[in-house]
Amino acid sequence: MRMRRMRVAAVVRRWDGAAAAGRALARAGRAVTAGRSTAAEKPATAAESATTASDPATGEPATTGASTTSGPPETAESSASTTVLPRAGKQAVAGRPDGQRPSRRRRSASRRPLSRRRSSKRPKKTGFRRFFTWRKLLAYFFGFWALLLAAFAVLYFSIDIPKANALAKAQSNVYLYSDGTVAARTGEINRESVDLSRVPKVVQRAFVAAENKSFYQDRGVDPVGVARGLLNTVTGKGTQGGSTITQQYVKNYYLSQDQTVTRKVKELVIALKVDQRNSKDDILAGYLNTSYFGRNAYGIQAAARAYYGKEVEKLTVSEGAYLAALVQAPSQYDWAIAGPVSRKLVKQRWNYVLNNMVEVGWLDPGERRRQRFAVPRAPKPTPGLDGQAGYLVDAARRELIASGVSEQDLAAGGWTITLSIDPAKQRALEKAITDRAKSPATQAGAVSVDPRTGKVVAFYGGRDYTRHYINNATRTDYQVGSAFEPLVLAASLEHGDGTEDVPPGRIKQTAADLGMDSKAPGFDAERSTELGLMASSPLELAGVYATLDNHGRKITPSVVASAQRGHERAELPDPVGDHVISRGTADAVTVALAADAVKGNGVPASVRNVPQAVAGAAGRSDDRKAAWFVGYTPELVTAVGLFGEDPKTQKQVRLQGAGGPGDSSHAQIWSAYTQEALRGSRPVRFDLEDGVPVEWAVPSPTG
């Protein structure tokens, strides 16, 4: 019985020891949690965290955990008689369930105050910034392209290839004087379609080299060119660049020449479909037969006849390269009417075409070196454009093209174009010139402008447009001579006190501000601004002097009052711009020029017969090939130029007779015209700014 009680007591003690161990294990678990937040303040040691348990045999407390003293290894009996909890002991020592010490990063983090840890969290983006996380930006990017592709897919399946546009139904363009009477009528289409087999292979390749070297490899569109074209259209930079041959064919054959985003998108979609359905040869043939080459010629066959007087089969490499260059800007690159700058540009374009052919492998380098520029022949007269009508149409076309109307769209017809030309003043100018400039070796050009509106009221381009194709009123290949002196004075007043010399660069800039082309031939020559060696035209000089007359506000002469086709109206710029020089400078120059007119300082006496106050400058070019008189009253500015030209070769020669040494025909023309144009008008003096030094009294008009 006693032995049974002893065995029961031993079992109870074992259970008590196990219970104590369990309680120690629980305390260690709680210490792990508390130790993470308090370890920095009171780190636990092995001795402090160790737990004890009673030995079931002796009743002595037994330490659990790692011993702090070293000794011999325990025997099997001692280890069997002692209850040891190694895992709980490691927890008690390290404060972690696995008995390992925390990493340095975790220990340093645990030592930071709780408030600091909370403040170190990254703040959330609020307001507008929350929409521009990198994830959202990526989503926006892919979403944009997905929408773009979806929109293009809708357009691709909704836009069909239309029927060809009806150039056969094109109407005439009607040009009207300011009073509504007809000045000219144009519009017959000159075109003959030919099979591609009739066009020499080398000429075909010249066009591809000029316009679209990747034509035989692309799918009808050039993505980079399309983006550039859309950008130019949206930003109002005029005609697009970078269109492929397929796109140009689609525009010519199926669509209009409108510069709108809608038309550009249609062109893109239709070009893709046309490239899928048609062969490259069919597309190239369509392009060559619908392109506009100027001289009212549509298609390669009409162009071969208009420029070289031959059938398309007989075109040479050089001739084909010129026609390929011509397509880009027919009016500017027409050799017969191009000025020095335009001729230089067209030769550069011609060389560009040939060099591209060599690059692609379509022309042997040796043959390329043997090529010489093929000068086209002079154009044949266009019926109905004789006399001054052709010159007026030419000036109006140039102005409309510069304002954004394409050459091909204008040639298609249907436009009613009202000119600013006053019929009475036009007749007066023609008579004044024909009565005085009769020498076959003397060409005359003149432009008369209202300085208050910038509108051209009279215009003389030559004896007859059908006999002399070059427009003398707009040509820019003769030196201005002493007619440039007022611009030197304006630069001196604007950038100094009018008595000191001004650097040539300042003079050139002032001339450009007033309306002269600073890139004109002769502008960069030595002593150019001193001798007036730069080239100009009556139209340009009329604008420069009109700016002086208008107190420094820029005048860009305009011959077109309006242009309309159905409900479509051309957007024309305002001829009157902002101040380019101060009013004080402009009025001071007027005072000086008026003094010369009154005192006869280099100004013929006939000028004083005009019934209004007059300011003006007369002179000859340094090479004696041009004579000028540019003068103005408060209501009218007129520039008259006489040019020496060989009637057979059209080369420049020295003036003889009218405009020659000792002759004042240029000033007499100005005086005779101005008197007639202002007949019946009241006497008017210049409206000068207060404070402008006037060293002479403006006399009462006589006449």
C-alpha positions in Angstrom: 0.0 0.0 0.0 2.8 2.4 0.9 4.6 1.5 -2.2 1.5 2.3 -4.3 1.2 5.7 -2.6 4.9 6.4 -3.4 4.4 5.5 -7.1 1.3 7.8 -7.3 3.2 10.7 -5.6 6.0 10.2 -8.2 3.5 10.4 -11.1 1.9 13.5 -9.6 5.3 15.2 -9.3 6.0 14.3 -13.0 2.7 15.9 -14.0 3.5 19.0 -11.9 6.9 19.3 -13.6 5.3 19.0 -17.0 2.7 21.6 -16.1 5.5 23.9 -14.9 7.3 23.5 -18.2 4.1 24.3 -20.1 3.7 27.5 -18.1 7.3 28.4 -18.8 6.8 27.8 -22.5 3.7 30.2 -22.5 5.7 32.8 -20.6 8.5 32.6 -23.2 6.0 33.0 -26.0 4.7 36.2 -24.4 8.2 37.4 -24.0 8.9 37.1 -27.7 6.1 39.5 -28.5 6.9 41.9 -25.7 10.7 41.6 -26.4 10.4 43.0 -30.0 9.0 46.4 -28.7 11.1 46.5 -25.4 14.4 45.0 -26.5 15.9 48.4 -27.1 15.1 49.5 -23.5 15.8 46.3 -21.6 17.4 43.4 -23.6 16.7 40.0 -22.1 19.6 37.8 -20.9 19.8 34.1 -20.8 19.8 34.0 -17.0 16.8 36.3 -16.7 14.7 34.4 -19.2 15.6 30.9 -18.1 12.8 28.8 -16.5 13.1 26.3 -13.7 11.3 23.0 -13.0 11.3 20.6 -10.1 13.2 17.4 -10.4 10.6 14.6 -10.1 13.0 12.4 -8.2 14.7 14.9 -5.8 12.3 17.8 -5.7 15.3 20.1 -6.5 14.7 22.9 -8.9 16.2 22.1 -12.4 17.3 24.9 -14.7 16.1 24.7 -18.3 17.9 26.4 -21.1 21.6 26.9 -21.8 24.0 26.7 -19.0 26.3 29.6 -18.3 29.1 27.4 -17.0 31.2 24.9 -18.9 31.7 21.3 -17.7 32.0 17.7 -18.9 29.3 16.3 -21.0 26.3 14.9 -19.2 26.0 11.1 -18.7 23.1 9.2 -19.9 21.8 8.8 -16.4 22.0 12.5 -15.6 20.3 13.5 -18.8 17.6 10.9 -18.4 16.8 12.1 -14.8 16.5 15.8 -15.7 13.6 17.3 -17.7 15.1 19.7 -20.2 13.2 22.0 -22.6 15.9 23.2 -25.1 13.4 25.0 -27.5 11.8 26.8 -24.6 15.2 27.7 -23.3 16.3 29.2 -26.7 13.1 31.3 -26.7 13.9 32.6 -23.3 17.4 33.5 -24.2 16.8 35.0 -27.7 13.3 36.2 -27.3 12.4 34.4 -30.6 10.6 31.1 -31.2 13.6 29.7 -33.2 16.2 30.9 -30.7 18.1 33.0 -33.3 19.0 36.6 -32.8 17.1 39.2 -34.9 19.0 40.6 -38.0 20.7 43.9 -37.6 18.0 45.6 -39.8 15.2 44.2 -37.7 17.0 45.1 -34.4 17.6 48.7 -35.6 14.0 48.9 -36.7 12.7 47.6 -33.4 14.7 50.3 -31.6 13.0 53.2 -33.4 10.1 54.8 -31.5 6.7 53.7 -32.8 5.8 57.3 -33.7 8.9 57.6 -35.9 8.2 54.3 -37.6 4.7 55.5 -38.5 5.9 58.8 -39.8 8.4 57.1 -42.1 5.7 55.5 -44.2 5.5 56.8 -47.8 2.5 59.2 -48.1 -0.2 58.4 -50.6 -0.5 60.7 -53.7 -3.5 62.9 -53.6 -5.2 65.4 -55.9 -4.1 65.6 -59.5 -0.9 63.5 -58.9 -2.8 60.4 -58.1 -3.7 60.1 -61.8 0.0 60.0 -62.9 1.4 57.0 -61.2 3.6 54.9 -63.5 1.1 52.1 -63.6 -1.7 54.5 -64.7 0.6 56.2 -67.3 1.3 52.8 -68.8 -2.4 52.1 -68.9 -3.1 55.4 -70.5 -0.4 54.7 -73.2 -1.8 51.3 -74.2 -5.3 52.6 -73.9 -4.6 55.5 -76.3 -3.1 53.2 -78.9 -5.9 50.7 -78.5 -8.5 53.5 -79.1 -6.4 54.7 -82.1 -6.3 51.3 -83.7 -10.0 50.8 -83.0 -10.8 54.1 -84.6 -8.6 53.4 -87.6 -10.3 50.0 -88.0 -13.7 51.7 -88.1 -12.4 54.2 -90.7 -10.8 51.5 -92.8 -14.0 49.5 -93.1 -16.3 52.5 -93.5 -14.3 54.4 -96.2 -14.5 52.9 -99.7 -12.6 53.8 -102.7 -14.7 56.5 -104.4 -15.2 57.2 -108.1 -12.6 59.3 -109.8 -13.0 63.1 -109.4 -14.4 64.7 -112.5 -11.6 67.0 -113.8 -13.4 66.6 -117.1 -16.2 68.8 -115.6 -13.8 71.5 -114.5 -15.0 75.0 -115.1 -13.1 78.1 -116.2 -11.6 80.5 -113.7 -13.0 84.0 -114.1 -10.9 87.0 -113.2 -12.8 90.3 -112.6 -11.7 93.9 -112.2 -12.6 95.7 -109.1 -15.8 97.1 -110.9 -17.0 93.5 -111.8 -16.0 93.6 -115.5 -14.2 90.5 -116.8 -10.4 90.8 -117.0 -9.6 87.3 -118.1 -11.0 83.8 -118.3 -8.9 80.5 -118.1 -9.5 76.9 -117.5 -9.2 74.5 -120.4 -7.7 71.2 -119.3 -4.6 70.0 -121.3 -4.2 66.3 -120.7 -3.7 63.1 -122.6 -3.4 59.8 -120.6 -0.7 57.4 -121.9 0.1 53.8 -121.0 3.1 53.3 -118.7 4.8 51.3 -121.4 5.2 54.5 -123.4 7.1 56.2 -120.7 10.8 55.4 -120.8 11.9 53.2 -117.8 14.6 55.7 -116.8 11.9 58.5 -116.7 9.7 56.4 -114.6 12.5 55.8 -112.1 13.3 59.5 -112.1 9.9 60.3 -110.7 10.2 57.5 -108.1 13.6 58.7 -107.1 12.3 62.3 -106.7 9.1 61.5 -104.8 9.2 58.1 -103.1 12.3 56.0 -103.2 10.6 53.2 -101.3 7.6 53.1 -103.6 8.2 49.5 -104.8 8.6 48.3 -101.2 6.0 50.3 -99.1 2.3 49.5 -98.7 1.1 52.8 -100.1 1.8 55.0 -97.0 4.8 56.3 -95.1 4.0 56.6 -91.4 6.6 59.3 -90.8 5.4 61.3 -93.8 1.8 60.9 -92.7 2.5 62.2 -89.2 4.4 65.1 -90.7 1.6 65.9 -93.1 -1.1 65.8 -90.4 1.0 68.0 -88.2 1.5 70.6 -91.0 -2.2 70.5 -91.8 -3.3 70.9 -88.2 -0.8 73.7 -87.5 -1.7 75.5 -90.7 1.7 75.2 -92.4 0.2 74.7 -95.8 0.7 71.7 -98.1 1.9 68.6 -96.6 5.2 66.9 -97.2 6.2 63.3 -97.2 3.3 61.8 -99.2 4.0 58.6 -101.1 3.3 58.3 -104.8 0.3 56.3 -104.0 -1.1 59.0 -101.7 -0.5 61.7 -104.3 -2.2 59.6 -106.9 -5.2 59.1 -104.6 -5.3 62.8 -103.9 -5.2 63.7 -107.6 -7.5 61.0 -108.9 -10.1 60.4 -106.2 -10.1 63.4 -103.8 -9.7 67.2 -103.8 -6.7 69.3 -103.0 -8.2 70.6 -99.7 -5.7 70.9 -96.9 -7.9 69.4 -94.1 -7.4 66.6 -91.6 -10.6 64.9 -93.0 -9.2 64.8 -96.5 -5.8 63.6 -95.2 -7.3 60.7 -93.3 -9.4 59.7 -96.3 -6.2 59.8 -98.4 -4.4 57.6 -96.0 -7.2 54.9 -95.9 -7.8 54.9 -99.6 -4.1 54.7 -100.3 -3.8 51.5 -98.3 -6.7 50.0 -100.1 -5.5 51.1 -103.6 -2.1 49.6 -102.8 -3.8 46.3 -102.0 -6.0 46.2 -105.1 -3.7 47.7 -107.8 -0.3 46.8 -109.0 2.6 49.2 -108.6 2.7 49.8 -112.3 -1.0 50.8 -112.4 -0.5 53.2 -109.5 2.6 54.8 -111.1 0.8 55.2 -114.4 -2.2 56.9 -112.7 0.2 59.2 -110.8 2.1 60.2 -114.0 -1.2 60.9 -115.9 -2.9 63.0 -113.2 0.0 65.1 -111.9 0.0 68.8 -112.7 3.2 70.3 -114.3 2.3 73.9 -114.8 1.6 75.6 -118.1 -1.9 74.1 -117.8 -0.4 70.7 -118.5 -1.8 67.6 -116.7 0.1 64.4 -117.1 3.5 63.4 -118.4 2.5 63.5 -122.1 1.2 67.1 -121.9 4.2 68.1 -119.9 6.6 66.6 -122.5 5.0 68.7 -125.2 4.7 71.8 -123.1 8.3 71.9 -121.9 10.3 70.0 -124.6 8.0 69.9 -127.6 8.2 66.1 -128.0 6.3 62.9 -127.3 6.8 61.2 -124.0 8.7 58.3 -125.5 11.5 60.6 -126.6 12.3 62.1 -123.2 15.9 61.8 -122.0 17.2 61.2 -118.5 18.0 64.9 -118.0 14.6 66.0 -119.3 12.8 63.4 -117.2 14.7 64.5 -114.1 13.6 68.1 -114.7 9.9 67.1 -115.1 10.2 65.0 -111.9 11.7 68.0 -110.1 9.0 70.3 -111.5 6.0 68.5 -109.9 7.0 69.8 -106.5 6.4 73.5 -107.4 5.4 74.0 -111.0 5.1 77.8 -110.9 8.3 78.3 -109.0 10.4 75.9 -111.0 9.2 76.8 -114.5 12.6 77.8 -116.0 11.1 80.4 -118.4 9.7 82.6 -115.6 11.9 81.6 -112.7 14.2 84.2 -111.1 17.8 83.6 -110.2 16.9 82.1 -106.8 14.3 79.8 -108.2 16.6 78.7 -111.0 19.2 77.8 -108.4 16.6 75.8 -106.5 15.3 73.9 -109.5 18.9 72.9 -110.4 19.4 71.6 -106.9 16.3 69.6 -107.2 17.3 68.2 -110.6 20.7 67.1 -109.1 18.8 65.6 -106.1 16.8 63.4 -108.5 19.8 62.2 -110.4 21.8 61.5 -107.3 18.9 59.4 -105.8 18.8 57.4 -109.0 22.5 56.6 -108.6 22.0 55.7 -104.9 19.2 53.3 -105.7 21.1 51.7 -108.6 19.0 53.0 -111.4 21.7 55.2 -113.0 25.3 54.4 -113.6 27.7 56.9 -111.9 29.6 57.5 -115.1 26.4 58.3 -117.0 25.3 60.6 -114.1 28.5 62.7 -114.5 27.7 63.1 -118.2 24.3 64.6 -117.6 23.7 68.3 -118.4 20.7 70.3 -117.4 18.1 70.2 -120.2 16.8 73.8 -120.5 13.1 73.7 -121.4 11.7 75.8 -124.3 9.7 79.0 -123.8 5.9 78.4 -123.3 3.4 78.9 -126.0 0.9 81.7 -125.5 -2.4 80.8 -123.8 -5.4 82.0 -125.8 -7.3 84.8 -124.1 -4.3 86.0 -122.1 -2.9 88.6 -124.5 -2.0 92.1 -123.4 -1.9 92.7 -119.6 -4.5 89.9 -118.9 -1.9 87.2 -118.7 0.3 89.2 -116.3 -2.6 89.9 -114.0 -3.6 86.2 -114.0 0.0 85.3 -113.3 0.3 87.7 -110.3 -3.1 86.6 -108.9 -2.1 82.9 -109.2 1.1 83.5 -107.4 -0.7 85.3 -104.6 -3.4 82.6 -104.2 -0.8 79.8 -104.1 1.2 81.7 -101.5 -2.0 82.0 -99.4 -2.6 78.2 -99.4 -4.6 77.4 -102.6 -2.8 74.5 -104.4 -1.8 74.9 -108.0 -3.7 71.8 -109.0 -6.9 72.9 -107.3 -6.6 76.3 -108.9 -6.0 74.8 -112.3 -9.1 72.6 -111.9 -11.2 75.8 -112.3 -14.5 77.0 -110.9 -13.0 80.0 -109.2 -14.3 83.6 -109.4 -11.3 85.8 -108.6 -11.9 89.5 -108.0 -8.9 91.7 -108.5 -8.2 95.0 -106.8 -7.3 96.6 -110.2 -9.1 99.8 -111.0 -9.8 99.8 -114.8 -9.4 103.5 -115.2 -6.0 103.6 -113.4 -5.0 100.5 -115.3 -5.6 102.2 -118.6 -3.7 105.3 -117.4 -0.7 103.3 -116.5 -0.6 101.3 -119.8 -0.8 104.5 -121.8 1.9 106.3 -119.8 4.3 103.5 -120.5 3.5 102.6 -124.1 3.8 106.3 -125.0 7.3 106.6 -123.6 9.0 103.1 -123.5 9.1 102.2 -127.2 12.6 100.8 -127.7 12.5 97.0 -128.5 15.5 96.6 -126.2 13.7 98.3 -123.2 11.2 96.4 -121.0 9.0 98.2 -118.6 7.3 97.1 -115.4 5.2 99.1 -112.9 2.9 98.6 -109.9 0.7 101.2 -108.2 -0.6 100.7 -104.7 -3.0 102.4 -102.3 -0.8 102.9 -99.2 -3.9 102.9 -96.9 -5.1 99.5 -97.9 -2.2 97.7 -99.6 -4.3 97.0 -102.6 -2.7 97.1 -106.1 -4.8 99.5 -108.3 -2.7 99.3 -111.5 -0.2 96.8 -112.8 2.0 96.6 -115.9 3.9 93.4 -116.7 5.1 93.9 -120.2 4.1 94.7 -123.8 2.1 91.4 -124.3 1.9 88.3 -122.2 1.7 86.1 -125.4 4.9 87.7 -126.7 6.9 88.3 -123.5 6.2 85.6 -121.0 8.3 87.1 -118.2 6.3 89.4 -115.9 8.3 92.6 -115.6 6.3 93.7 -112.6 7.3 90.7 -110.4 10.7 89.8 -111.9 13.6 90.1 -109.4 16.8 90.0 -111.5 17.7 93.7 -111.9 19.7 95.9 -109.5 17.8 98.6 -107.6 20.7 101.1 -107.7 20.1 104.4 -106.0 16.4 103.6 -105.3 17.9 101.8 -102.3 19.2 105.0 -100.7 16.0 105.8 -98.7 16.4 102.4 -97.0 19.9 103.3 -95.9 18.5 106.6 -94.4 15.8 104.7 -92.6 18.3 102.3 -91.1 20.5 105.3 -90.0 17.5 107.0 -88.3 16.1 103.8 -86.8 19.5 102.7 -85.3 21.2 106.1 -84.9 20.7 109.8 -85.3 20.7 109.9 -89.1 24.2 111.3 -89.5 26.4 108.3 -88.6 27.2 105.3 -90.7 25.3 102.2 -89.9 26.8 98.7 -90.3 25.7 96.9 -93.5 24.0 94.1 -91.4 21.7 96.7 -89.8 20.9 98.2 -93.2 20.1 94.7 -94.6 17.9 93.9 -91.6 15.9 97.2 -92.0 15.5 96.5 -95.7 14.1 93.0 -94.9 11.8 94.5 -92.3 10.4 96.9 -94.9 9.7 94.1 -97.3 12.8 93.4 -99.4 14.1 89.8 -99.9 17.3 89.6 -98.0 18.3 86.5 -100.0 18.0 88.2 -103.3 21.0 88.1 -105.7 23.6 90.8 -104.9 22.6 91.4 -101.3 25.8 89.8 -100.0 28.1 91.4 -102.5 30.8 93.9 -101.4 29.4 97.4 -101.1 25.9 96.1 -101.9 24.1 98.4 -99.6 26.2 101.4 -100.6 25.6 100.9 -104.4 22.2 99.2 -104.4 23.6 96.0 -106.0 20.8 93.8 -104.7 17.9 92.7 -107.1 14.3 93.6 -106.6 11.0 94.1 -108.5 8.5 96.9 -109.0 6.0 95.0 -106.9 8.5 94.7 -104.0 9.7 98.3 -104.1 6.1 99.6 -104.2 5.5 97.7 -101.0 8.7 99.1 -99.3 7.8 102.7 -100.2 4.2 102.2 -99.3 5.4 101.2 -95.8 7.2 104.5 -95.5 4.1 106.3 -96.8 2.0 104.4 -94.2 4.1 105.7 -91.3 6.1 102.5 -90.8 3.3 100.0 -90.9 4.2 97.1 -93.2 2.5 97.0 -96.6 2.5 93.7 -98.6 0.9 94.7 -101.9 -2.0 92.5 -102.9 -3.7 92.1 -106.3 -6.5 89.7 -105.2 -9.5 91.2 -103.4 -11.3 87.9 -103.1 -11.4 84.4 -104.5 -14.5 82.1 -104.2 -15.6 78.8 -105.6 -19.2 77.9 -104.6 -19.3 78.2 -100.8 -15.5 77.9 -100.6 -13.5 81.1 -100.0 -9.7 81.5 -100.1 -8.3 82.9 -96.9 -6.2 85.9 -97.8 -3.7 87.7 -95.5 -4.3 91.3 -94.6 -1.9 93.5 -96.8 -1.5 96.0 -93.9 0.7 94.7 -91.1 2.3 96.0 -87.9 4.9 98.7 -87.5 8.3 97.5 -88.7 10.0 100.9 -88.2 8.9 103.7 -86.0 6.5 106.4 -87.3 9.2 109.0 -86.6 11.7 107.2 -88.8 9.2 106.7 -91.6 8.0 110.3 -91.6 11.6 111.6 -91.4 12.4 109.7 -94.6 9.3 111.1 -96.2 10.4 114.6 -95.3 13.8 114.0 -96.9 12.3 112.5 -100.1 9.8 115.3 -100.4 12.5 117.9 -100.0 14.4 116.2 -102.9 11.3 116.4 -105.1 10.7 120.0 -104.3 14.3 121.1 -104.7 15.0 118.9 -107.7 17.8 117.0 -106.0 18.1 114.1 -108.5 14.3 114.2 -109.2 13.1 115.4 -112.6 11.0 118.5 -112.7 8.1 116.7 -114.3 7.4 115.1 -110.9 6.4 118.5 -109.4 3.4 118.6 -111.8 1.4 116.1 -109.6 -1.5 117.8 -107.7 -0.5 116.4 -104.3 2.6 116.5 -102.1 5.2 114.2 -103.6 8.1 112.2 -102.1 10.3 109.9 -104.3 13.7 108.7 -105.4 15.1 108.2 -108.9 18.2 106.5 -110.1 20.0 103.9 -112.2 21.6 100.7 -111.3 25.4 100.5 -111.0 25.6 98.3 -114.1 23.4 100.8 -116.1 20.9 98.0 -117.0 18.0 99.4 -115.0 16.4 102.8 -114.3 13.9 103.4 -111.5 11.6 106.0 -110.2 9.6 105.1 -107.0 7.5 107.9 -105.7 4.4 108.5 -103.6 1.8 110.9 -102.6 -0.4 110.6 -99.4 -2.9 108.5 -101.5 -0.8 106.6 -104.1 2.5 104.8 -104.3 3.9 103.8 -107.7 7.2 102.0 -108.7 8.3 102.2 -112.3 11.3 100.2 -113.7 12.9 100.2 -117.1 15.1 97.2 -117.9 17.6 96.7 -120.7 16.9 93.3 -122.4 18.0 91.8 -125.8 14.7 91.2 -127.7 16.1 88.0 -129.2 18.1 86.3 -126.4 16.3 88.0 -123.4 19.7 88.6 -121.9 20.3 91.8 -119.8 21.9 94.7 -121.7 22.7 98.3 -120.9 19.8 100.7 -121.4 19.8 102.9 -124.5 17.2 105.5 -125.4 14.4 105.3 -122.8 16.0 105.0 -119.4 19.5 105.4 -120.8 22.0 108.1 -120.0 20.5 111.6 -119.8 17.0 110.2 -120.2 14.2 110.6 -117.6 11.5 108.4 -119.2 11.1 106.5 -116.0 10.2 109.6 -114.0 8.0 111.0 -116.8 6.0 107.7 -116.9 5.5 108.1 -113.1 4.4 111.7 -113.4 2.1 111.2 -116.4 0.4 108.2 -114.7 0.1 109.8 -111.3 -1.4 113.0 -112.7 -4.1 111.1 -114.6 -4.8 108.7 -111.7 -5.3 111.6 -109.3 -7.2 113.8 -111.7 -10.0 115.5 -109.8 -8.6 114.6 -106.4 -8.2 117.4 -103.7 -4.8 118.7 -102.8 -3.4 116.7 -99.9 -0.3 117.1 -97.8 1.6 114.4 -95.9 0.3 113.7 -92.4 3.6 113.9 -90.5 4.1 113.1 -86.8 4.6 116.0 -84.5 8.2 116.7 -83.7 9.6 115.4 -87.1 12.1 118.0 -88.1 10.9 119.7 -91.3 13.5 122.0 -92.7 11.3 123.1 -95.6 7.7 124.1 -95.9 5.5 121.7 -98.0 4.4 123.9 -100.8 0.9 124.1 -102.0 0.3 121.6 -104.8 0.6 122.9 -108.3 -0.5 121.4 -111.6 
